[in-house]
């Protein structure tokens, strides 16, 4: 928590008087997939890492007896919710027949609906004190790039409301509530498990459908470069491409998914042992398999080949693919050269390091 000082001029003394206003702030890191995307849909393993770009949420006391939410990156537009609004939203969400039905009947701007739903659940089901508060949401994570920007925003928002309301929940419950934002944002009941868990815990997180998400006790600080290759296809489109292959040639698809799973498990083992050259080798292999599945594109492939030819340890697409972010595992001595090459090739690139503390620990 930090405190801001606000001063006013006294009419009688012409002297300023200062009061201290408590402002709570929580940040949640962005998320990069190191291994296993798409294969995880079919029961295999995946691995993600939290990185040093952040979504931020801050709150301060408000004069009105409502919850006010402002989205700075959406032109600063705002909405406010009364206690009755929050109870009504939660009742509709609990009674939903489907996410799509809930969204269509909500009557709330879709930019705000995920946040309103999270707040409503905390207020109605966990009696978290949310009124008389003004919350500002902002993010430095590129949107629609495969860095889980929405998951980071919803995680920061959930953790802020819990901390500001003086409420502690089990990790699994806090993560599930933050995932409500992802469920609505992606109109998918299964959305957000590894993304929200990684933003919540920080560091390295693994996931499979059988056991869920797990924070891994790995403290290796890898040198990453994140390269934005341009607009990406929706995840639904790229997931659909893999599904088409699975239906048309299940044997081939299963073999490729098994190979991706081997990249994940072998890459995880190499990371635990600190063998970054081997980690990078499995990243290159994972990307090639994703390319064969039809979820890469020319720009992603170009970044991977530039990385391979200029001293990177590994590189691959991150997330759903079809554009968006490529993640490059570099060496300290070659990062500067690679960054210049990416820039000359027309790509926006920046360096990042693992964020070992997630929203739960800030």
C-alpha positions as CSV (number, residue, x, y, z in Angstrom):
1,X,0.0,0.0,0.0
2,X,1.2,3.5,-0.7
3,X,-0.2,6.8,0.6
4,X,-0.8,10.0,-1.4
5,X,-0.9,13.4,0.2
6,X,-3.6,15.8,-0.9
7,X,-3.5,19.4,0.2
8,X,-6.3,22.0,0.4
9,X,-6.0,25.8,1.2
10,X,-7.8,26.9,4.3
11,X,-10.1,29.9,3.6
12,X,-9.5,31.3,7.1
13,X,-5.7,30.9,7.4
14,X,-4.6,30.9,3.8
15,X,-2.4,27.9,4.8
16,X,-2.5,24.5,3.3
17,X,-3.7,21.5,5.2
18,X,-2.8,18.0,4.1
19,X,-4.6,14.8,4.5
20,X,-3.3,11.3,3.8
21,X,-5.3,9.2,1.3
22,X,-4.7,5.5,1.3
23,X,-4.3,4.1,-2.2
24,X,-4.0,0.3,-2.6
25,X,-2.3,-1.0,-5.7
26,X,-1.8,-4.5,-7.0
27,X,0.0,-5.5,-10.2
28,X,-0.1,-8.9,-12.0
29,X,2.6,-10.0,-14.6
30,X,2.0,-10.9,-18.2
31,X,2.3,-14.6,-19.2
32,X,4.3,-16.3,-21.9
33,X,3.9,-20.0,-22.9
34,X,7.2,-21.8,-22.9
35,X,5.9,-25.2,-24.0
36,X,2.8,-27.2,-24.8
37,X,0.1,-24.9,-26.3
38,X,-2.6,-26.6,-28.3
39,X,-1.4,-30.1,-27.1
40,X,-2.7,-29.1,-23.6
41,X,-6.3,-29.1,-25.1
42,X,-5.9,-32.8,-25.7
43,X,-4.7,-33.7,-22.2
44,X,-1.0,-33.1,-22.6
45,X,1.2,-30.8,-20.4
46,X,2.0,-27.2,-20.8
47,X,4.3,-24.7,-19.1
48,X,4.2,-20.9,-18.8
49,X,6.3,-18.2,-17.2
50,X,5.2,-14.9,-15.7
51,X,7.2,-12.0,-17.3
52,X,8.0,-8.4,-16.3
53,X,5.2,-6.5,-18.1
54,X,2.3,-5.7,-15.8
55,X,-1.4,-5.0,-15.5
56,X,-2.1,-2.7,-12.6
57,X,-5.2,-2.0,-10.5
58,X,-5.4,0.7,-7.8
59,X,-8.2,1.8,-5.5
60,X,-9.1,4.6,-3.2
61,X,-12.0,5.6,-1.1
62,X,-14.9,7.3,-3.1
63,X,-17.6,9.6,-1.9
64,X,-20.4,7.6,-3.4
65,X,-21.8,4.4,-1.9
66,X,-21.0,2.5,-5.1
67,X,-18.1,0.7,-6.7
68,X,-16.6,2.8,-9.5
69,X,-14.5,1.1,-12.1
70,X,-12.4,3.1,-14.7
71,X,-10.5,1.5,-17.6
72,X,-7.6,3.8,-18.4
73,X,-6.6,2.0,-21.6
74,X,-10.2,2.2,-22.9
75,X,-10.2,5.9,-23.1
76,X,-10.8,6.3,-19.4
77,X,-14.4,5.2,-19.6
78,X,-16.1,4.3,-16.3
79,X,-19.0,2.6,-14.8
80,X,-20.4,2.4,-11.3
81,X,-22.3,-0.4,-9.5
82,X,-24.5,-0.2,-6.5
83,X,-25.0,-3.0,-4.0
84,X,-28.3,-3.9,-5.7
85,X,-26.5,-4.0,-9.1
86,X,-23.8,-6.4,-7.7
87,X,-26.4,-8.7,-6.2
88,X,-28.4,-8.8,-9.4
89,X,-25.4,-9.5,-11.6
90,X,-24.3,-12.3,-9.3
91,X,-27.8,-13.9,-9.3
92,X,-27.8,-13.8,-13.2
93,X,-24.4,-15.3,-13.4
94,X,-25.2,-18.1,-10.9
95,X,-28.3,-18.9,-12.9
96,X,-26.7,-18.9,-16.3
97,X,-27.4,-21.6,-18.8
98,X,-24.3,-20.8,-20.7
99,X,-21.7,-18.0,-20.8
100,X,-23.0,-16.8,-24.2
101,X,-26.5,-16.5,-22.8
102,X,-25.3,-14.6,-19.8
103,X,-23.3,-12.2,-21.9
104,X,-26.2,-11.6,-24.3
105,X,-28.7,-10.8,-21.5
106,X,-26.4,-8.8,-19.2
107,X,-27.1,-5.4,-20.6
108,X,-23.6,-4.4,-19.6
109,X,-20.8,-3.1,-21.8
110,X,-18.6,-6.2,-22.6
111,X,-15.5,-4.3,-21.6
112,X,-16.9,-4.0,-18.1
113,X,-18.8,-7.2,-17.8
114,X,-15.8,-9.4,-16.7
115,X,-14.9,-6.9,-14.0
116,X,-18.5,-6.5,-12.8
117,X,-19.0,-10.2,-12.6
118,X,-15.8,-10.7,-10.5
119,X,-16.8,-7.9,-8.2
120,X,-20.4,-9.2,-7.9
121,X,-19.2,-12.7,-6.9
122,X,-16.9,-11.3,-4.3
123,X,-19.6,-9.0,-2.9
124,X,-22.5,-11.4,-2.9
125,X,-20.8,-14.7,-2.1
126,X,-17.9,-13.7,0.1
127,X,-19.2,-10.4,1.6
128,X,-16.1,-8.4,0.4
129,X,-16.6,-4.7,1.2
130,X,-16.5,-3.1,-2.2
131,X,-18.6,0.0,-1.8
132,X,-17.3,3.6,-1.5
133,X,-14.4,2.6,-3.7
134,X,-13.0,3.8,-7.0
135,X,-10.8,1.3,-8.9
136,X,-8.5,2.2,-11.8
137,X,-7.5,-0.6,-14.2
138,X,-4.5,-0.2,-16.6
139,X,-1.9,-2.4,-18.4
140,X,1.4,-2.2,-20.1
141,X,0.9,-5.7,-21.6
142,X,0.3,-5.6,-25.4
143,X,-3.4,-6.6,-26.1
144,X,-4.1,-9.5,-28.4
145,X,-0.5,-10.6,-28.6
146,X,-0.4,-13.9,-26.8
147,X,0.8,-12.4,-23.4
148,X,-2.5,-13.1,-21.6
149,X,-3.2,-9.4,-21.1
150,X,-6.8,-9.9,-20.1
151,X,-5.9,-12.7,-17.6
152,X,-3.4,-10.4,-15.9
153,X,-6.0,-7.6,-15.6
154,X,-8.6,-9.8,-14.1
155,X,-6.1,-11.3,-11.7
156,X,-4.8,-7.9,-10.5
157,X,-8.4,-6.7,-10.1
158,X,-9.5,-9.8,-8.1
159,X,-6.4,-9.6,-5.8
160,X,-6.9,-5.8,-5.3
161,X,-10.5,-6.2,-4.2
162,X,-9.6,-9.0,-1.8
163,X,-6.7,-7.1,-0.3
164,X,-8.6,-3.8,-0.1
165,X,-11.5,-5.5,1.4
166,X,-9.3,-7.3,4.0
167,X,-10.4,-10.7,2.8
168,X,-8.3,-13.8,2.4
169,X,-9.4,-16.7,0.3
170,X,-7.7,-20.0,-0.6
171,X,-5.6,-19.7,-3.7
172,X,-7.8,-22.0,-5.7
173,X,-10.9,-19.9,-5.0
174,X,-9.2,-16.6,-5.7
175,X,-7.9,-18.0,-9.0
176,X,-11.4,-19.4,-9.9
177,X,-13.0,-16.0,-9.3
178,X,-10.4,-14.2,-11.4
179,X,-11.1,-16.9,-14.1
180,X,-14.6,-15.6,-14.3
181,X,-13.2,-12.6,-16.2
182,X,-11.5,-15.0,-18.7
183,X,-14.6,-17.1,-19.0
184,X,-16.6,-14.1,-20.0
185,X,-13.9,-12.4,-22.1
186,X,-13.5,-15.6,-24.2
187,X,-17.1,-16.9,-23.9
188,X,-15.6,-20.2,-22.8
189,X,-16.2,-21.9,-19.4
190,X,-12.8,-23.6,-19.6
191,X,-10.8,-20.4,-20.3
192,X,-7.9,-19.0,-18.2
193,X,-6.6,-21.8,-16.0
194,X,-2.9,-21.6,-16.7
195,X,-3.0,-17.9,-17.6
196,X,-4.6,-16.7,-14.4
197,X,-2.7,-19.2,-12.3
198,X,0.6,-17.9,-13.7
199,X,-0.3,-14.3,-13.2
200,X,-1.5,-15.1,-9.7
201,X,1.6,-17.1,-8.5
202,X,4.3,-15.6,-10.7
203,X,7.4,-17.7,-11.8
204,X,6.9,-20.9,-13.6
205,X,3.6,-22.8,-13.7
206,X,2.8,-26.1,-15.3
207,X,-0.7,-27.4,-16.2
208,X,-2.6,-30.4,-17.4
209,X,-6.3,-31.1,-17.3
210,X,-6.0,-34.0,-14.8
211,X,-4.3,-32.1,-12.0
212,X,-4.8,-28.5,-13.0
213,X,-2.2,-25.7,-12.6
214,X,0.9,-26.0,-10.3
215,X,3.5,-23.5,-9.3
216,X,6.9,-25.0,-9.9
217,X,9.8,-24.3,-7.5
218,X,12.2,-23.2,-10.2
219,X,14.3,-20.0,-9.7
220,X,16.2,-19.9,-12.9
221,X,16.2,-16.4,-14.4
222,X,16.3,-16.8,-18.2
223,X,17.0,-14.0,-20.7
224,X,14.0,-13.5,-22.8
225,X,13.1,-11.3,-25.8
226,X,9.5,-10.9,-26.8
227,X,8.9,-10.1,-30.5
228,X,5.5,-8.9,-31.6
229,X,5.0,-10.3,-35.1
230,X,1.7,-8.5,-35.7
231,X,-2.0,-9.1,-35.4
232,X,-2.9,-12.7,-34.5
233,X,-5.8,-14.9,-35.3
234,X,-8.3,-15.6,-32.6
235,X,-7.4,-18.6,-30.5
236,X,-10.7,-20.2,-31.5
237,X,-9.5,-20.2,-35.1
238,X,-6.2,-21.8,-34.4
239,X,-7.7,-24.3,-32.0
240,X,-10.1,-25.1,-34.8
241,X,-7.3,-25.8,-37.2
242,X,-5.8,-28.4,-34.8
243,X,-9.3,-29.9,-34.3
244,X,-9.7,-30.2,-38.1
245,X,-6.5,-32.2,-38.3
246,X,-7.4,-34.3,-35.4
247,X,-10.7,-35.3,-37.1
248,X,-9.2,-35.9,-40.5
249,X,-6.1,-37.8,-39.4
250,X,-6.2,-38.6,-35.7
251,X,-3.2,-40.9,-35.8
252,X,-0.9,-38.2,-37.2
253,X,-2.3,-35.6,-34.8
254,X,-1.8,-37.8,-31.8
255,X,1.8,-38.5,-32.7
256,X,2.5,-34.7,-33.1
257,X,0.7,-33.9,-29.8
258,X,2.8,-36.6,-28.1
259,X,6.0,-35.0,-29.5
260,X,4.9,-31.6,-28.3
261,X,4.3,-33.2,-24.9
262,X,7.8,-34.6,-24.9
263,X,9.1,-31.0,-25.6
264,X,7.2,-29.8,-22.6
265,X,8.5,-32.5,-20.2
266,X,12.0,-32.5,-21.6
267,X,12.1,-28.7,-21.6
268,X,10.8,-28.6,-18.0
269,X,13.5,-31.1,-16.9
270,X,16.2,-29.1,-18.7
271,X,15.1,-25.9,-17.0
272,X,15.1,-27.4,-13.6
273,X,18.7,-28.6,-14.1
274,X,19.7,-25.2,-15.5
275,X,20.6,-26.5,-19.0
276,X,19.4,-23.5,-21.0
277,X,20.9,-24.7,-24.3
278,X,18.7,-27.8,-24.0
279,X,15.7,-25.7,-23.1
280,X,16.2,-23.7,-26.3
281,X,16.6,-26.8,-28.4
282,X,13.2,-28.0,-27.2
283,X,11.7,-24.6,-27.9
284,X,12.8,-24.7,-31.5
285,X,11.4,-28.3,-31.8
286,X,8.1,-27.2,-30.2
287,X,7.8,-24.4,-32.7
288,X,8.4,-26.7,-35.7
289,X,5.7,-29.0,-34.5
290,X,3.2,-26.2,-34.0
291,X,4.1,-25.0,-37.5
292,X,3.2,-28.4,-38.8
293,X,-0.1,-28.3,-36.9
294,X,-0.9,-25.1,-38.9
295,X,-0.9,-22.6,-36.1
296,X,2.2,-20.5,-37.0
297,X,2.5,-17.9,-39.8
298,X,5.2,-16.4,-42.0
299,X,6.2,-13.7,-39.5
300,X,6.5,-16.1,-36.6
301,X,8.5,-18.5,-38.7
302,X,10.8,-15.6,-39.8
303,X,11.5,-14.6,-36.2
304,X,12.3,-18.1,-35.2
305,X,14.7,-18.5,-38.2
306,X,16.4,-15.1,-37.4
307,X,16.8,-16.3,-33.9
308,X,18.3,-19.6,-34.9
309,X,20.7,-17.9,-37.3
310,X,21.9,-15.3,-34.9
311,X,22.8,-17.0,-31.7
312,X,19.6,-17.5,-29.8
313,X,19.3,-20.6,-27.7
314,X,15.7,-21.1,-28.7
315,X,12.5,-19.5,-30.1
316,X,8.9,-20.3,-30.7
317,X,5.4,-18.8,-30.9
318,X,3.6,-18.2,-27.7
319,X,-0.1,-18.8,-27.1
320,X,-2.6,-19.6,-29.7
321,X,-0.4,-18.6,-32.6
322,X,-1.4,-17.2,-36.0
323,X,0.6,-14.1,-35.2
324,X,1.2,-12.2,-32.0
325,X,4.1,-12.8,-29.8
326,X,7.2,-15.0,-30.4
327,X,9.4,-15.8,-27.3
328,X,13.1,-15.9,-27.8
329,X,15.5,-17.4,-25.3
330,X,18.8,-15.5,-25.6
331,X,22.2,-15.3,-24.2
332,X,23.5,-12.1,-22.6
333,X,26.2,-11.6,-25.2
334,X,23.9,-12.0,-28.2
335,X,20.8,-10.1,-27.0
336,X,21.9,-6.7,-28.3
337,X,22.6,-8.1,-31.8
338,X,19.3,-9.9,-31.9
339,X,17.3,-6.9,-30.8
340,X,18.9,-4.8,-33.6
341,X,18.1,-7.5,-36.2
342,X,14.5,-7.8,-35.1
343,X,14.1,-4.0,-35.3
344,X,15.7,-3.8,-38.8
345,X,13.3,-6.6,-39.9
346,X,10.3,-4.5,-38.9
347,X,9.4,-6.2,-35.6
348,X,8.7,-4.5,-32.3
349,X,10.8,-6.4,-29.7
350,X,11.6,-5.9,-26.0
351,X,13.5,-7.7,-23.3
352,X,11.8,-9.4,-20.4
353,X,12.7,-11.4,-17.4
354,X,10.7,-13.9,-15.3
355,X,8.5,-12.1,-12.7
356,X,9.0,-14.5,-9.8
357,X,6.3,-12.7,-7.7
358,X,2.7,-12.8,-8.9
359,X,-0.3,-10.7,-7.9
360,X,-0.7,-12.9,-4.8
361,X,2.7,-11.9,-3.5
362,X,2.7,-8.2,-4.2
